Amino acid sequence: MRYLIPLLFILEYSLAFSQATNCYSIQDADRKNYCLAMSHRQASYCYSIHAGDDKNFCLAQVHSQRTYCYSIHQLDLKNQCLGLIK
């Protein structure tokens, strides 16, 4: 779980060059749902993410709302979320 967040952050930037069809080839369910949420900009995929902090991070990005960032318990991830969402 510790390494999931940096991978998700890197994955977000690579989505600009990939299509949603590439998301389906991802084996990890949480990563796949994050990829789909970012590519479709649909929060329904975020709700399928099991880890609570990762789910709130995803929701904050999809909705562009900082309120989800405040629900994140992991301090570094919370600060990252607050830095990304203006």
N, CA, C and O atoms as a DFTB+ gen file, in Angstrom:
344 C
 N C O
     1  1       0.818      -1.182       0.000
     2  2       0.000       0.000       0.000
     3  2       0.866       1.251       0.000
     4  3       0.512       2.284      -0.569
     5  1       2.002       1.125       0.651
     6  2       2.892       2.273       0.772
     7  2       3.388       2.749      -0.591
     8  3       3.601       3.943      -0.797
     9  1       3.567       1.826      -1.503
    10  2       4.102       2.171      -2.812
    11  2       3.006       2.447      -3.832
    12  3       3.294       2.840      -4.963
    13  1       1.773       2.248      -3.447
    14  2       0.660       2.454      -4.364
    15  2       0.483       3.927      -4.709
    16  3       0.224       4.260      -5.866
    17  1       0.617       4.804      -3.735
    18  2       0.383       6.227      -3.954
    19  2       1.369       6.832      -4.955
    20  3       0.931       7.503      -5.889
    21  1       2.682       6.625      -4.802
    22  2       3.588       7.178      -5.819
    23  2       3.305       6.623      -7.215
    24  3       3.410       7.338      -8.212
    25  1       2.949       5.349      -7.271
    26  2       2.630       4.775      -8.571
    27  2       1.373       5.392      -9.159
    28  3       1.295       5.622     -10.366
    29  1       0.394       5.660      -8.314
    30  2      -0.826       6.300      -8.794
    31  2      -0.545       7.716      -9.281
    32  3      -1.122       8.164     -10.272
    33  1       0.331       8.410      -8.590
    34  2       0.675       9.776      -8.970
    35  2       1.349       9.785     -10.339
    36  3       1.040      10.630     -11.179
    37  1       2.261       8.855     -10.563
    38  2       2.932       8.752     -11.852
    39  2       1.939       8.343     -12.929
    40  3       1.990       8.842     -14.053
    41  1       1.051       7.447     -12.586
    42  2       0.056       6.967     -13.528
    43  2      -0.849       8.097     -14.002
    44  3      -1.247       8.126     -15.166
    45  1      -1.172       9.019     -13.116
    46  2      -2.053      10.128     -13.479
    47  2      -1.475      10.949     -14.624
    48  3      -2.200      11.321     -15.546
    49  1      -0.188      11.232     -14.575
    50  2       0.430      12.034     -15.617
    51  2       0.573      11.279     -16.927
    52  3       0.589      11.886     -17.997
    53  1       0.675       9.993     -16.852
    54  2       0.789       9.216     -18.076
    55  2      -0.568       9.020     -18.753
    56  3      -0.625       8.612     -19.914
    57  1      -1.651       9.303     -18.047
    58  2      -2.983       9.125     -18.627
    59  2      -3.257      10.076     -19.781
    60  3      -4.082       9.780     -20.645
    61  1      -2.580      11.204     -19.803
    62  2      -2.779      12.143     -20.893
    63  2      -2.404      11.515     -22.227
    64  3      -2.905      11.923     -23.274
    65  1      -1.522      10.523     -22.188
    66  2      -1.054       9.894     -23.410
    67  2      -1.645       8.496     -23.626
    68  3      -1.337       7.838     -24.620
    69  1      -2.469       8.058     -22.722
    70  2      -3.035       6.719     -22.866
    71  2      -4.553       6.801     -22.966
    72  3      -5.158       7.831     -22.669
    73  1      -5.134       5.726     -23.378
    74  2      -6.586       5.650     -23.478
    75  2      -7.114       4.756     -22.371
    76  3      -6.364       4.006     -21.745
    77  1      -8.405       4.847     -22.141
    78  2      -9.022       4.052     -21.085
    79  2      -8.868       2.559     -21.334
    80  3      -8.882       1.772     -20.387
    81  1      -8.723       2.165     -22.570
    82  2      -8.568       0.734     -22.855
    83  2      -7.299       0.180     -22.226
    84  3      -7.242      -1.003     -21.891
    85  1      -6.288       1.012     -22.062
    86  2      -5.050       0.562     -21.425
    87  2      -5.265       0.281     -19.945
    88  3      -4.544      -0.528     -19.361
    89  1      -6.231       0.927     -19.338
    90  2      -6.506       0.727     -17.921
    91  2      -6.950      -0.706     -17.641
    92  3      -6.656      -1.253     -16.579
    93  1      -7.637      -1.297     -18.564
    94  2      -8.155      -2.652     -18.354
    95  2      -7.054      -3.705     -18.321
    96  3      -7.291      -4.825     -17.869
    97  1      -5.878      -3.373     -18.782
    98  2      -4.771      -4.334     -18.740
    99  2      -4.043      -4.318     -17.395
   100  3      -3.169      -5.153     -17.163
   101  1      -4.386      -3.389     -16.508
   102  2      -3.768      -3.303     -15.188
   103  2      -4.349      -4.396     -14.299
   104  3      -5.568      -4.525     -14.187
   105  1      -3.492      -5.171     -13.676
   106  2      -3.932      -6.307     -12.870
   107  2      -4.461      -5.898     -11.496
   108  3      -5.465      -6.443     -11.037
   109  1      -3.797      -4.941     -10.831
   110  2      -4.208      -4.503      -9.498
   111  2      -5.541      -3.753      -9.599
   112  3      -5.649      -2.781     -10.346
   113  1      -6.537      -4.194      -8.861
   114  2      -7.891      -3.631      -8.963
   115  2      -7.941      -2.156      -8.570
   116  3      -8.618      -1.364      -9.227
   117  1      -7.227      -1.778      -7.501
   118  2      -7.246      -0.375      -7.082
   119  2      -6.595       0.528      -8.125
   120  3      -7.108       1.607      -8.423
   121  1      -5.486       0.097      -8.669
   122  2      -4.817       0.890      -9.716
   123  2      -5.693       0.991     -10.962
   124  3      -5.779       2.046     -11.590
   125  1      -6.333      -0.109     -11.305
   126  2      -7.211      -0.110     -12.473
   127  2      -8.373       0.871     -12.275
   128  3      -8.701       1.640     -13.179
   129  1      -8.987       0.840     -11.099
   130  2     -10.096       1.751     -10.833
   131  2      -9.650       3.207     -10.805
   132  3     -10.377       4.092     -11.257
   133  1      -8.452       3.456     -10.275
   134  2      -7.920       4.818     -10.283
   135  2      -7.687       5.291     -11.725
   136  3      -8.036       6.416     -12.082
   137  1      -7.106       4.435     -12.527
   138  2      -6.861       4.757     -13.926
   139  2      -8.166       5.061     -14.660
   140  3      -8.250       6.035     -15.409
   141  1      -9.165       4.242     -14.447
   142  2     -10.465       4.459     -15.091
   143  2     -11.127       5.742     -14.593
   144  3     -11.731       6.479     -15.373
   145  1     -11.010       6.001     -13.301
   146  2     -11.600       7.224     -12.743
   147  2     -10.971       8.462     -13.359
   148  3     -11.672       9.420     -13.682
   149  1      -9.657       8.449     -13.525
   150  2      -8.973       9.611     -14.089
   151  2      -9.232       9.754     -15.585
   152  3      -9.370      10.870     -16.085
   153  1      -9.299       8.644     -16.297
   154  2      -9.492       8.733     -17.743
   155  2     -10.934       9.103     -18.106
   156  3     -11.173       9.796     -19.095
   157  1     -11.891       8.636     -17.300
   158  2     -13.299       8.949     -17.573
   159  2     -13.807      10.130     -16.761
   160  3     -14.889      10.655     -17.021
   161  1     -13.007      10.548     -15.762
   162  2     -13.415      11.611     -14.838
   163  2     -14.749      11.247     -14.176
   164  3     -15.652      12.078     -14.076
   165  1     -14.856      10.000     -13.730
   166  2     -16.059       9.501     -13.076
   167  2     -15.722       8.991     -11.684
   168  3     -14.865       8.124     -11.512
   169  1     -16.406       9.541     -10.705
   170  2     -16.151       9.182      -9.310
   171  2     -16.589       7.759      -8.979
   172  3     -16.140       7.200      -7.979
   173  1     -17.441       7.172      -9.781
   174  2     -17.918       5.820      -9.478
   175  2     -16.770       4.827      -9.398
   176  3     -16.835       3.874      -8.622
   177  1     -15.736       5.029     -10.174
   178  2     -14.565       4.145     -10.102
   179  2     -13.790       4.366      -8.811
   180  3     -13.209       3.424      -8.273
   181  1     -13.772       5.588      -8.310
   182  2     -13.066       5.880      -7.053
   183  2     -13.690       5.102      -5.893
   184  3     -12.981       4.631      -5.005
   185  1     -14.999       4.973      -5.906
   186  2     -15.677       4.268      -4.816
   187  2     -15.353       2.778      -4.796
   188  3     -15.616       2.103      -3.801
   189  1     -14.791       2.263      -5.872
   190  2     -14.393       0.855      -5.921
   191  2     -12.992       0.620      -5.360
   192  3     -12.564      -0.526      -5.225
   193  1     -12.282       1.687      -5.036
   194  2     -10.943       1.568      -4.457
   195  2     -11.089       1.210      -2.987
   196  3     -11.828       1.868      -2.255
   197  1     -10.386       0.168      -2.554
   198  2     -10.551      -0.355      -1.197
   199  2      -9.879       0.499      -0.130
   200  3     -10.456       0.696       0.939
   201  1      -8.693       1.006      -0.382
   202  2      -7.966       1.792       0.615
   203  2      -8.628       3.165       0.776
   204  3      -8.799       3.897      -0.199
   205  1      -8.992       3.502       1.996
   206  2      -9.735       4.732       2.264
   207  2      -9.007       5.993       1.849
   208  3      -9.609       6.877       1.237
   209  1      -7.714       6.099       2.170
   210  2      -6.962       7.293       1.806
   211  2      -6.847       7.427       0.290
   212  3      -6.970       8.524      -0.254
   213  1      -6.614       6.317      -0.378
   214  2      -6.504       6.336      -1.838
   215  2      -7.841       6.708      -2.479
   216  3      -7.886       7.413      -3.487
   217  1      -8.912       6.228      -1.887
   218  2     -10.250       6.555      -2.385
   219  2     -10.512       8.056      -2.265
   220  3     -11.014       8.673      -3.205
   221  1     -10.177       8.644      -1.123
   222  2     -10.378      10.080      -0.937
   223  2      -9.474      10.898      -1.849
   224  3      -9.875      11.952      -2.342
   225  1      -8.256      10.413      -2.075
   226  2      -7.342      11.086      -3.000
   227  2      -7.933      11.100      -4.407
   228  3      -7.893      12.118      -5.097
   229  1      -8.471       9.981      -4.817
   230  2      -9.103       9.855      -6.130
   231  2     -10.314      10.783      -6.248
   232  3     -10.472      11.496      -7.240
   233  1     -11.157      10.761      -5.228
   234  2     -12.353      11.608      -5.249
   235  2     -12.000      13.097      -5.284
   236  3     -12.668      13.883      -5.956
   237  1     -10.960      13.472      -4.567
   238  2     -10.527      14.866      -4.569
   239  2     -10.106      15.301      -5.965
   240  3     -10.393      16.421      -6.387
   241  1      -9.429      14.417      -6.676
   242  2      -8.978      14.755      -8.019
   243  2     -10.122      14.763      -9.027
   244  3     -10.180      15.636      -9.893
   245  1     -11.017      13.810      -8.923
   246  2     -12.129      13.747      -9.879
   247  2     -13.070      14.938      -9.702
   248  3     -13.509      15.547     -10.677
   249  1     -13.371      15.259      -8.440
   250  2     -14.304      16.353      -8.167
   251  2     -13.617      17.713      -8.046
   252  3     -14.284      18.747      -8.000
   253  1     -12.287      17.711      -7.996
   254  2     -11.500      18.940      -7.787
   255  2     -11.970      19.678      -6.536
   256  3     -12.170      20.893      -6.552
   257  1     -12.140      18.926      -5.457
   258  2     -12.592      19.486      -4.181
   259  2     -11.614      19.103      -3.083
   260  3     -11.317      17.925      -2.884
   261  1     -11.119      20.104      -2.377
   262  2     -10.156      19.887      -1.312
   263  2     -10.773      19.214      -0.087
   264  3     -10.041      18.690       0.753
   265  1     -12.086      19.216       0.033
   266  2     -12.724      18.644       1.212
   267  2     -12.376      17.161       1.375
   268  3     -12.266      16.673       2.499
   269  1     -12.204      16.451       0.275
   270  2     -11.821      15.041       0.349
   271  2     -10.406      14.887       0.892
   272  3     -10.098      13.886       1.539
   273  1      -9.552      15.855       0.639
   274  2      -8.160      15.794       1.122
   275  2      -8.116      15.781       2.649
   276  3      -7.260      15.121       3.238
   277  1      -9.015      16.490       3.279
   278  2      -9.009      16.567       4.736
   279  2      -9.425      15.256       5.395
   280  3      -9.224      15.085       6.598
   281  1      -9.990      14.343       4.648
   282  2     -10.368      13.033       5.178
   283  2      -9.236      12.019       5.083
   284  3      -9.376      10.891       5.557
   285  1      -8.129      12.401       4.483
   286  2      -6.981      11.511       4.328
   287  2      -6.176      11.515       5.615
   288  3      -5.816      12.579       6.118
   289  1      -5.891      10.333       6.153
   290  2      -5.174      10.191       7.417
   291  2      -3.661      10.264       7.245
   292  3      -2.959      10.778       8.116
   293  1      -3.172       9.762       6.152
   294  2      -1.728       9.743       5.894
   295  2      -1.263      11.170       5.580
   296  3      -1.693      11.762       4.590
   297  1      -0.391      11.714       6.421
   298  2      -0.025      13.131       6.348
   299  2       0.603      13.519       5.017
   300  3       0.235      14.541       4.438
   301  1       1.542      12.724       4.524
   302  2       2.186      13.060       3.247
   303  2       1.187      13.071       2.096
   304  3       1.222      13.957       1.243
   305  1       0.309      12.096       2.077
   306  2      -0.697      12.027       1.014
   307  2      -1.683      13.185       1.133
   308  3      -2.107      13.750       0.124
   309  1      -2.045      13.536       2.356
   310  2      -2.943      14.669       2.569
   311  2      -2.314      15.958       2.031
   312  3      -2.978      16.741       1.352
   313  1      -1.034      16.174       2.339
   314  2      -0.353      17.372       1.861
   315  2      -0.200      17.372       0.358
   316  3      -0.307      18.417      -0.285
   317  1       0.051      16.197      -0.207
   318  2       0.130      16.079      -1.661
   319  2      -1.215      16.429      -2.293
   320  3      -1.274      17.156      -3.285
   321  1      -2.264      15.918      -1.723
   322  2      -3.615      16.182      -2.221
   323  2      -3.937      17.673      -2.148
   324  3      -4.449      18.252      -3.107
   325  1      -3.637      18.286      -1.016
   326  2      -3.897      19.716      -0.854
   327  2      -3.067      20.549      -1.812
   328  3      -3.504      21.609      -2.259
   329  1      -1.865      20.068      -2.129
   330  2      -1.011      20.780      -3.083
   331  2      -1.509      20.673      -4.510
   332  3      -1.326      21.598      -5.301
   333  1      -2.135      19.558      -4.849
   334  2      -2.619      19.349      -6.208
   335  2      -3.959      20.014      -6.484
   336  3      -4.205      20.510      -7.583
   337  1      -4.810      20.018      -5.484
   338  2      -6.173      20.545      -5.665
   339  2      -6.200      21.995      -5.219
   340  3      -5.956      22.295      -4.050
   341  1      -6.484      22.863      -6.113
   342  2      -6.524      24.300      -5.783
   343  2      -7.934      24.761      -5.568
   344  3      -8.162      25.936      -5.283
